Amino acid sequence: MSDSLLPFAIVILASFFQGTFGLGMKRVAPLAWEAWWLIYAAVGMLIFPFLWAGVTVPSLGGAIAGADRAAVALGALFGFLWGVGGILFGLSVSYVGISLTYGIVMGLAGAVGSLVPFVRDAGWNSSAAPYVLLGVGAMVLGVVVVAWAGWRRDRTSQVQGIAKGSRFTVGLLIAVLSGTLSALLNVGFSFALPVARAAESAGANARNSSLAAWVVVLGGAFLMNAAYCAFLLFRNRTWCTPAASGSSWSAAGWAVLTGLLWFAALGVYGQGAALMGAMGPVIGWPMLLGLALIVSNLWAIRSGEWQGAAGPMRLMFAGIAILIAACAVLGYSNSRQGA
């Protein structure tokens, strides 16, 4: 495989993990949601990132301590704020299902998360700007089409477990807010890139150096998630859930697997983005989320979420086609940078 295609192949692999991890969020019972989420957050935002970075980045602590303090603080802050969006993501799945949640959250997070680093680092005068804007605009259009398909499915299908009426509207609003806040994860990553450069100076290769930046961003994210879960655990007195024939252990296992898959997506994406150069966070992020939407909808079809809704499903596929086109345009914009 040529060096020019390798970063995109890495992002495609990351998108499989990103599109798959949400399946575990329907395997919470009999654990309380907050107990399940704390396990998932501890694995995906703290333990796995730290272990992976600790193995591949020489002197991880020294690289973080030696990086620009503003970069570390902003990276952690945006990670903390993203934590709110992550919590809302889990709630949205329970209201409107996997496919619609992914459609709205991934699209909005991809659009906003791409534009903010682009404006900050490249600017509107860049030769790639028209293509980035076209790609992001197409991404938003794809989100609208997928959301419309989900609304039509809600009106016509008999799928169990999907909210109806006003609860469906609440679920949509939660998903929109989650998508906007979820963009801050990539924004935090772009602000924390000086940490990655410090790790590279300490001896890490270009791909693995991005893991140091994720440790900083997700440290802030874990604080938000852990604080919220602890609040619920104390308020609801759900620290201990009665065992039900081992099903509590099964739910905990799903939480661990979900956390592993979730950070596998981010860790692999960071490696691909590092190989793309300065435009990595701008190009790689929306591609990751757009392609993950395709994967998630394949899982949703397999789980029966679109059963009895042939018309809306065709509309959903049209939205996916738009998202694929948006990814292609964004990929092309990378070649226009500096042209």
The 8 nearest C-alpha neighbors of each residue, nearest first, counted from 0:
[[1, 5, 2, 4, 3, 8, 6, 7],
 [2, 0, 3, 4, 5, 6, 8, 7],
 [1, 3, 5, 4, 0, 6, 274, 7],
 [2, 4, 1, 5, 6, 7, 0, 275],
 [5, 3, 1, 7, 2, 6, 8, 0],
 [4, 6, 8, 2, 7, 3, 9, 1],
 [7, 5, 271, 9, 8, 4, 274, 275],
 [6, 8, 10, 9, 5, 4, 11, 271],
 [9, 7, 5, 11, 10, 6, 4, 12],
 [8, 10, 6, 12, 271, 7, 11, 5],
 [9, 11, 13, 7, 268, 12, 8, 271],
 [12, 10, 14, 8, 13, 9, 7, 15],
 [13, 11, 9, 10, 15, 14, 8, 16],
 [12, 14, 264, 10, 16, 11, 267, 15],
 [13, 15, 291, 17, 11, 287, 12, 16],
 [16, 14, 18, 12, 13, 17, 291, 19],
 [15, 17, 264, 19, 13, 14, 260, 18],
 [18, 16, 14, 264, 15, 291, 19, 20],
 [17, 19, 291, 295, 294, 15, 16, 14],
 [20, 18, 16, 17, 21, 22, 295, 15],
 [19, 21, 257, 260, 22, 261, 17, 16],
 [22, 20, 23, 24, 19, 18, 257, 97],
 [23, 21, 24, 20, 19, 25, 97, 26],
 [22, 24, 26, 25, 21, 253, 257, 20],
 [25, 23, 26, 21, 22, 27, 89, 92],
 [24, 26, 23, 27, 22, 93, 21, 92],
 [27, 25, 23, 24, 250, 28, 253, 22],
 [26, 28, 250, 30, 25, 35, 24, 29],
 [29, 27, 30, 26, 250, 31, 247, 32],
 [28, 30, 247, 27, 31, 246, 250, 240],
 [31, 29, 28, 27, 240, 247, 35, 32],
 [30, 32, 34, 33, 35, 237, 29, 28],
 [33, 31, 35, 34, 36, 30, 27, 28],
 [32, 34, 228, 36, 35, 31, 37, 231],
 [35, 33, 37, 31, 36, 32, 30, 38],
 [36, 34, 32, 38, 33, 37, 254, 30],
 [35, 37, 39, 33, 38, 34, 40, 32],
 [36, 38, 40, 34, 39, 35, 41, 228],
 [39, 37, 41, 35, 36, 40, 254, 42],
 [38, 40, 254, 258, 36, 42, 37, 255],
 [41, 39, 37, 43, 44, 42, 38, 36],
 [40, 42, 45, 38, 39, 44, 43, 37],
 [41, 43, 46, 258, 39, 40, 47, 45],
 [44, 42, 258, 40, 262, 259, 47, 41],
 [45, 43, 217, 40, 41, 221, 42, 48],
 [44, 46, 41, 48, 42, 47, 43, 49],
 [45, 47, 42, 49, 48, 50, 41, 44],
 [46, 48, 50, 49, 42, 43, 45, 51],
 [49, 47, 51, 50, 46, 45, 214, 52],
 [48, 50, 52, 46, 47, 51, 53, 45],
 [51, 49, 53, 47, 52, 48, 46, 54],
 [52, 50, 48, 54, 53, 49, 47, 55],
 [53, 51, 55, 49, 210, 56, 54, 50],
 [52, 54, 50, 51, 56, 49, 55, 59],
 [53, 55, 51, 52, 56, 50, 57, 49],
 [54, 56, 52, 53, 207, 51, 57, 203],
 [55, 57, 203, 52, 59, 53, 54, 58],
 [58, 56, 59, 203, 202, 201, 55, 53],
 [57, 59, 61, 60, 62, 56, 201, 198],
 [60, 58, 62, 61, 56, 57, 53, 63],
 [59, 61, 63, 62, 58, 64, 65, 57],
 [60, 62, 64, 58, 63, 59, 65, 198],
 [61, 63, 198, 65, 59, 197, 60, 64],
 [62, 64, 60, 66, 61, 65, 194, 59],
 [65, 63, 61, 62, 66, 60, 68, 67],
 [66, 64, 62, 63, 61, 67, 197, 194],
 [67, 65, 194, 63, 64, 197, 68, 62],
 [66, 68, 70, 69, 71, 65, 193, 194],
 [69, 67, 71, 70, 72, 66, 64, 65],
 [68, 70, 72, 71, 67, 73, 74, 66],
 [71, 69, 191, 73, 67, 68, 72, 190],
 [72, 70, 68, 74, 69, 73, 191, 75],
 [71, 73, 69, 75, 74, 70, 76, 68],
 [74, 72, 76, 70, 75, 71, 69, 77],
 [73, 75, 187, 216, 191, 71, 77, 76],
 [74, 76, 219, 216, 78, 72, 73, 215],
 [77, 75, 73, 79, 78, 74, 72, 219],
 [76, 78, 187, 80, 79, 74, 183, 75],
 [77, 79, 220, 216, 219, 75, 81, 76],
 [78, 80, 220, 219, 76, 82, 77, 223],
 [81, 79, 77, 82, 78, 83, 76, 180],
 [80, 82, 78, 84, 181, 183, 83, 180],
 [83, 81, 220, 85, 79, 80, 84, 223],
 [82, 84, 86, 81, 85, 80, 87, 180],
 [85, 83, 177, 180, 87, 181, 81, 82],
 [84, 86, 82, 88, 83, 87, 81, 181],
 [85, 87, 83, 88, 89, 84, 82, 90],
 [86, 88, 90, 84, 177, 89, 85, 91],
 [89, 87, 85, 91, 86, 90, 177, 84],
 [88, 90, 87, 86, 92, 91, 85, 24],
 [91, 89, 87, 93, 88, 92, 86, 94],
 [90, 92, 94, 88, 170, 93, 89, 174],
 [93, 91, 96, 94, 97, 89, 90, 95],
 [92, 94, 91, 90, 96, 95, 89, 161],
 [95, 93, 162, 91, 170, 92, 161, 96],
 [94, 96, 161, 92, 162, 170, 93, 91],
 [97, 95, 92, 98, 93, 99, 161, 94],
 [96, 98, 100, 92, 99, 101, 299, 295],
 [99, 97, 296, 101, 100, 96, 299, 102],
 [98, 100, 102, 101, 149, 97, 96, 146],
 [101, 99, 97, 102, 103, 98, 92, 104],
 [100, 102, 98, 104, 105, 99, 103, 292],
 [103, 101, 99, 100, 142, 105, 145, 104],
 [102, 104, 106, 100, 142, 101, 105, 107],
 [178, 105, 103, 101, 107, 106, 108, 174],
 [106, 104, 108, 288, 101, 107, 102, 103],
 [107, 105, 109, 142, 103, 108, 104, 102],
 [106, 108, 178, 110, 109, 104, 105, 179],
 [107, 109, 182, 178, 105, 181, 112, 111],
 [110, 108, 285, 106, 112, 107, 105, 111],
 [109, 111, 107, 135, 113, 112, 108, 106],
 [112, 110, 114, 113, 108, 182, 109, 107],
 [113, 111, 182, 109, 108, 185, 110, 114],
 [112, 114, 281, 110, 111, 115, 109, 116],
 [115, 113, 117, 111, 116, 112, 118, 110],
 [114, 116, 118, 117, 113, 112, 119, 111],
 [117, 115, 119, 118, 114, 120, 113, 281],
 [118, 116, 114, 121, 120, 115, 119, 281],
 [117, 119, 122, 115, 116, 121, 120, 114],
 [120, 118, 116, 117, 121, 122, 115, 114],
 [119, 121, 117, 118, 116, 122, 277, 115],
 [122, 120, 117, 118, 125, 119, 123, 124],
 [121, 123, 118, 124, 125, 120, 117, 119],
 [122, 124, 125, 128, 118, 121, 117, 126],
 [125, 123, 122, 126, 128, 121, 127, 129],
 [124, 126, 127, 128, 123, 122, 121, 336],
 [127, 125, 128, 336, 335, 338, 337, 124],
 [126, 128, 336, 335, 332, 125, 130, 129],
 [127, 129, 131, 125, 130, 126, 123, 132],
 [130, 128, 132, 131, 127, 133, 126, 332],
 [129, 131, 133, 332, 132, 128, 127, 134],
 [132, 130, 128, 134, 133, 129, 329, 332],
 [131, 133, 135, 129, 130, 134, 136, 128],
 [134, 132, 130, 136, 131, 135, 129, 137],
 [133, 135, 325, 131, 137, 329, 328, 136],
 [134, 136, 138, 132, 110, 137, 133, 131],
 [137, 135, 133, 139, 138, 134, 132, 140],
 [136, 138, 140, 134, 325, 135, 139, 141],
 [137, 139, 135, 141, 136, 322, 140, 325],
 [138, 140, 142, 136, 141, 137, 106, 135],
 [141, 139, 137, 143, 142, 138, 136, 144],
 [140, 142, 318, 138, 144, 321, 322, 139],
 [141, 143, 139, 145, 140, 106, 144, 103],
 [144, 142, 146, 140, 141, 145, 147, 139],
 [143, 145, 318, 147, 141, 146, 142, 148],
 [144, 146, 315, 148, 142, 318, 147, 143],
 [147, 145, 149, 143, 148, 144, 142, 99],
 [148, 146, 150, 144, 149, 145, 143, 151],
 [147, 149, 311, 145, 151, 315, 146, 150],
 [150, 148, 152, 146, 147, 151, 99, 153],
 [149, 151, 147, 153, 152, 148, 146, 154],
 [152, 150, 154, 148, 153, 149, 311, 147],
 [151, 153, 149, 155, 154, 150, 156, 311],
 [152, 154, 150, 151, 155, 156, 149, 163],
 [155, 153, 151, 152, 156, 150, 163, 164],
 [154, 156, 152, 153, 151, 308, 157, 307],
 [157, 155, 152, 308, 307, 158, 153, 154],
 [156, 158, 159, 307, 155, 306, 153, 308],
 [159, 157, 156, 304, 161, 306, 160, 305],
 [158, 160, 161, 157, 304, 162, 156, 303],
 [159, 161, 162, 158, 93, 96, 94, 95],
 [162, 160, 95, 159, 94, 96, 158, 163],
 [161, 163, 167, 94, 166, 95, 160, 164],
 [164, 162, 167, 166, 165, 161, 153, 168],
 [163, 165, 167, 166, 168, 162, 153, 154],
 [164, 166, 168, 167, 169, 163, 162, 170],
 [167, 165, 169, 168, 164, 162, 163, 170],
 [166, 168, 163, 162, 170, 165, 164, 169],
 [169, 167, 165, 171, 170, 166, 172, 164],
 [170, 168, 166, 172, 167, 171, 173, 165],
 [169, 171, 167, 173, 94, 91, 168, 172],
 [172, 170, 174, 168, 173, 169, 175, 167],
 [171, 173, 175, 169, 174, 170, 176, 168],
 [172, 174, 170, 176, 171, 175, 91, 177],
 [173, 175, 177, 171, 172, 176, 91, 104],
 [176, 174, 178, 172, 177, 173, 103, 171],
 [177, 175, 179, 173, 178, 174, 180, 172],
 [176, 178, 84, 174, 180, 87, 175, 179],
 [104, 179, 177, 108, 181, 107, 175, 176],
 [178, 180, 176, 181, 177, 182, 108, 107],
 [179, 181, 84, 177, 182, 81, 178, 183],
 [180, 182, 178, 84, 81, 183, 108, 179],
 [183, 181, 108, 112, 180, 184, 179, 111],
 [182, 184, 186, 181, 81, 185, 77, 180],
 [185, 183, 187, 182, 186, 78, 81, 181],
 [186, 184, 188, 187, 183, 112, 182, 189],
 [185, 187, 183, 189, 188, 184, 112, 116],
 [186, 188, 74, 77, 190, 184, 185, 189],
 [187, 189, 185, 191, 186, 190, 74, 184],
 [188, 190, 186, 192, 191, 187, 185, 116],
 [189, 191, 187, 188, 74, 192, 70, 186],
 [192, 190, 74, 188, 70, 212, 189, 193],
 [191, 193, 195, 194, 189, 190, 212, 188],
 [194, 192, 196, 195, 191, 197, 66, 70],
 [195, 193, 197, 66, 192, 196, 212, 191],
 [196, 194, 208, 192, 198, 209, 212, 193],
 [195, 197, 193, 199, 198, 194, 200, 192],
 [196, 198, 194, 200, 62, 195, 199, 66],
 [199, 197, 62, 201, 195, 196, 200, 208],
 [200, 198, 203, 196, 202, 201, 197, 208],
 [199, 201, 197, 198, 202, 196, 203, 62],
 [202, 200, 198, 199, 203, 197, 57, 62],
 [201, 203, 199, 200, 57, 204, 198, 56],
 [204, 202, 199, 56, 208, 198, 201, 57],
 [203, 205, 207, 206, 199, 208, 202, 56],
 [206, 204, 208, 207, 199, 273, 203, 274],
 [205, 207, 270, 208, 204, 273, 209, 274],
 [206, 208, 209, 204, 210, 205, 203, 270],
 [207, 209, 195, 210, 205, 198, 203, 199],
 [210, 208, 195, 212, 207, 211, 269, 206],
 [211, 209, 213, 52, 208, 212, 207, 266],
 [212, 210, 214, 209, 213, 195, 208, 52],
 [211, 213, 209, 191, 195, 215, 210, 194],
 [214, 212, 210, 216, 215, 211, 217, 209],
 [215, 213, 211, 217, 212, 216, 218, 48],
 [214, 216, 218, 213, 212, 75, 217, 74],
 [217, 215, 75, 78, 74, 213, 218, 219],
 [216, 218, 220, 219, 44, 214, 215, 78],
 [217, 219, 215, 221, 220, 216, 214, 75],
 [218, 220, 75, 79, 78, 217, 222, 221],
 [219, 221, 79, 78, 217, 82, 223, 218],
 [222, 220, 224, 218, 223, 219, 44, 225],
 [221, 223, 219, 225, 220, 224, 226, 218],
 [224, 222, 226, 220, 221, 79, 82, 225],
 [223, 225, 221, 227, 226, 222, 82, 228],
 [224, 226, 228, 222, 227, 223, 221, 229],
 [227, 225, 229, 223, 224, 228, 222, 230],
 [226, 228, 230, 224, 229, 225, 223, 231],
 [229, 227, 33, 225, 231, 230, 226, 37],
 [228, 230, 232, 226, 231, 227, 225, 233],
 [231, 229, 227, 228, 233, 232, 234, 226],
 [232, 230, 234, 228, 229, 233, 235, 33],
 [231, 233, 229, 237, 236, 235, 230, 238],
 [232, 234, 236, 230, 231, 235, 229, 237],
 [235, 233, 231, 232, 236, 230, 237, 229],
 [234, 236, 237, 232, 233, 231, 238, 230],
 [237, 235, 233, 232, 234, 238, 231, 239],
 [236, 238, 232, 239, 235, 240, 31, 233],
 [239, 237, 232, 236, 240, 34, 233, 31],
 [240, 238, 237, 241, 236, 30, 34, 31],
 [239, 241, 30, 242, 237, 238, 31, 29],
 [242, 240, 243, 239, 247, 29, 30, 237],
 [243, 241, 247, 245, 244, 240, 246, 29],
 [242, 244, 246, 245, 247, 241, 29, 240],
 [245, 243, 246, 242, 247, 248, 249, 241],
 [244, 246, 248, 247, 243, 242, 249, 250],
 [245, 247, 249, 243, 248, 244, 250, 242],
 [248, 246, 250, 249, 245, 242, 29, 30],
 [249, 247, 251, 246, 245, 250, 252, 242],
 [248, 250, 246, 252, 247, 251, 253, 245],
 [251, 249, 253, 247, 252, 248, 27, 26],
 [252, 250, 248, 254, 253, 249, 247, 255],
 [253, 251, 249, 255, 250, 254, 248, 256],
 [252, 254, 256, 250, 251, 255, 23, 257],
 [255, 253, 39, 251, 257, 252, 256, 38],
 [254, 256, 252, 258, 253, 257, 39, 42],
 [257, 255, 253, 259, 258, 254, 260, 252],
 [258, 256, 254, 20, 260, 255, 259, 23],
 [259, 257, 43, 39, 261, 255, 42, 256],
 [258, 260, 256, 257, 261, 43, 262, 263],
 [261, 259, 263, 257, 20, 16, 258, 262],
 [262, 260, 258, 264, 263, 259, 20, 257],
 [261, 263, 265, 264, 43, 259, 260, 266],
 [262, 264, 260, 266, 261, 265, 267, 259],
 [265, 263, 13, 16, 17, 262, 261, 267],
 [266, 264, 262, 268, 267, 263, 269, 261],
 [265, 267, 263, 269, 268, 264, 262, 210],
 [266, 268, 270, 13, 269, 264, 265, 263],
 [269, 267, 265, 271, 10, 270, 13, 266],
 [270, 268, 272, 266, 267, 271, 209, 265],
 [269, 271, 206, 273, 267, 268, 272, 207],
 [270, 272, 6, 268, 274, 9, 273, 269],
 [271, 273, 279, 269, 275, 274, 270, 283],
 [274, 272, 270, 271, 275, 276, 206, 269],
 [273, 275, 271, 272, 276, 6, 270, 206],
 [276, 274, 279, 272, 273, 6, 278, 271],
 [275, 277, 279, 274, 278, 273, 272, 280],
 [276, 278, 279, 275, 280, 273, 120, 281],
 [279, 277, 281, 276, 280, 282, 275, 333],
 [278, 280, 272, 275, 283, 276, 282, 281],
 [281, 279, 283, 284, 282, 278, 272, 189],
 [282, 280, 113, 278, 279, 117, 283, 284],
 [283, 281, 279, 329, 284, 280, 278, 285],
 [282, 284, 286, 279, 280, 272, 285, 287],
 [283, 285, 287, 286, 280, 282, 109, 281],
 [286, 284, 109, 288, 287, 289, 283, 282],
 [287, 285, 289, 326, 283, 284, 288, 290],
 [288, 286, 14, 284, 285, 290, 289, 10],
 [287, 289, 291, 285, 105, 290, 286, 109],
 [290, 288, 286, 292, 291, 287, 322, 285],
 [289, 291, 293, 292, 288, 287, 14, 286],
 [292, 290, 18, 14, 288, 294, 293, 289],
 [291, 293, 295, 289, 290, 294, 101, 18],
 [294, 292, 296, 290, 291, 295, 297, 319],
 [293, 295, 18, 291, 297, 292, 296, 15],
 [296, 294, 18, 292, 298, 297, 293, 19],
 [297, 295, 299, 98, 298, 293, 294, 300],
 [296, 298, 294, 300, 299, 295, 301, 293],
 [297, 299, 301, 295, 296, 300, 302, 294],
 [300, 298, 296, 302, 301, 297, 304, 98],
 [301, 299, 303, 297, 302, 298, 305, 304],
 [300, 302, 298, 299, 303, 297, 304, 296],
 [303, 301, 299, 300, 304, 298, 305, 297],
 [304, 302, 306, 300, 305, 301, 299, 158],
 [303, 305, 299, 306, 300, 302, 158, 96],
 [306, 304, 303, 308, 300, 307, 312, 152],
 [305, 307, 303, 308, 304, 158, 156, 309],
 [306, 308, 156, 309, 305, 157, 158, 155],
 [309, 307, 156, 305, 306, 311, 310, 152],
 [308, 310, 312, 311, 307, 313, 305, 306],
 [311, 309, 313, 312, 308, 314, 152, 148],
 [312, 310, 148, 314, 313, 152, 308, 309],
 [311, 313, 315, 309, 314, 310, 308, 316],
 [314, 312, 316, 310, 315, 311, 309, 317],
 [313, 315, 311, 317, 312, 316, 148, 318],
 [314, 316, 312, 145, 318, 148, 317, 313],
 [315, 317, 319, 313, 318, 314, 320, 312],
 [318, 316, 314, 320, 315, 319, 313, 321],
 [319, 317, 141, 144, 315, 321, 145, 316],
 [318, 320, 316, 322, 321, 317, 323, 315],
 [321, 319, 317, 323, 318, 322, 316, 324],
 [322, 320, 324, 318, 141, 319, 323, 325],
 [321, 323, 325, 319, 141, 324, 138, 320],
 [322, 324, 326, 320, 325, 321, 319, 327],
 [323, 325, 327, 321, 322, 326, 320, 328],
 [324, 326, 134, 322, 328, 137, 323, 327],
 [327, 325, 323, 329, 286, 324, 328, 330],
 [328, 326, 324, 330, 325, 329, 331, 323],
 [329, 327, 331, 325, 134, 330, 326, 332],
 [330, 328, 332, 326, 134, 331, 327, 131],
 [329, 331, 327, 328, 332, 333, 326, 282],
 [332, 330, 328, 333, 329, 334, 327, 335],
 [331, 333, 335, 329, 127, 130, 334, 330],
 [332, 334, 331, 335, 336, 330, 278, 282],
 [333, 335, 332, 331, 336, 330, 338, 127],
 [336, 334, 127, 332, 338, 333, 337, 126],
 [337, 335, 127, 333, 338, 334, 126, 332],
 [336, 338, 335, 126, 125, 127, 334, 333],
 [337, 335, 336, 126, 334, 127, 125, 333]]
